[in-house]
């Protein structure tokens, strides 16, 4: 299931990435056209009439800034959905004593602290800082107040050299008033890398898998132990991405439970 959650994140992020890249292409082409034309407001009014779309604002700086903030909103939406889903999966089926999220913690911090036990041991603090900053940027974009975005941006300072090394071709992160297309790219890549690290570290609990699934249907194979174990293995492999040791323990535990019935 955890692999399905990660694949869904990559799929939805990929779709949002494609849409945002298309919009950015249009924005840059549009800006290039009216900058050559010389008269921005006149050009926008002309296009407004041409396509019969009423424009309430001709402030292009405001429009383009809002568009790029919306790029951040789209990535945050995908990442938070993944974090909420992996939170439920790990809480219900993971090998963890789960600490529930409190109002002062983001979903990202909650999930990382629980799955890694100690957040200080992870090697992607720079990516966490990036995602936490863009989460606050998202709050500004959606709720139109400055939240703690500036404070979060300052926290990234100590990771700048590491981020430059990771993503040498990106001109990001930027302050909230200067959010650009590279910020969207940085956020999207950081989200995927963090999600991959979470998935890699995630471990299922065989007891919880046993208690949360109906394996009684395989009782019909009790007289054929090999067939029974193959059926159990197929059911587990198709639903969970288990390491070899956990898979073996789960098969044996479920097998013993069925044989005891």
Secondary structure, 3 states (H helix, E strand, C coil): CHHHHHHHHHHHHHHHHHHHHHHHHHHHHHHHHHHHHCCHHHHHHHHHHHCCCCCCCCCHHHHHHHHHHHHHHHHHHHHHHHHHHHHHHHHHHECCCCCCCCCCCCHHHHHHHHHCCCHHHCCCHHHHHHHHHHHHHHHHHHHCCCCCHHHHHHHHHHHHHHHHHHCCCCCCCCCHHHCCHHHHHHHHHHHHHHHHHHHHHCCECHHHHHHCCCCHHHHHHCCCHHHHHHHHHHHHHHHCCCCHHHHHHHHHHHHHHHHCC
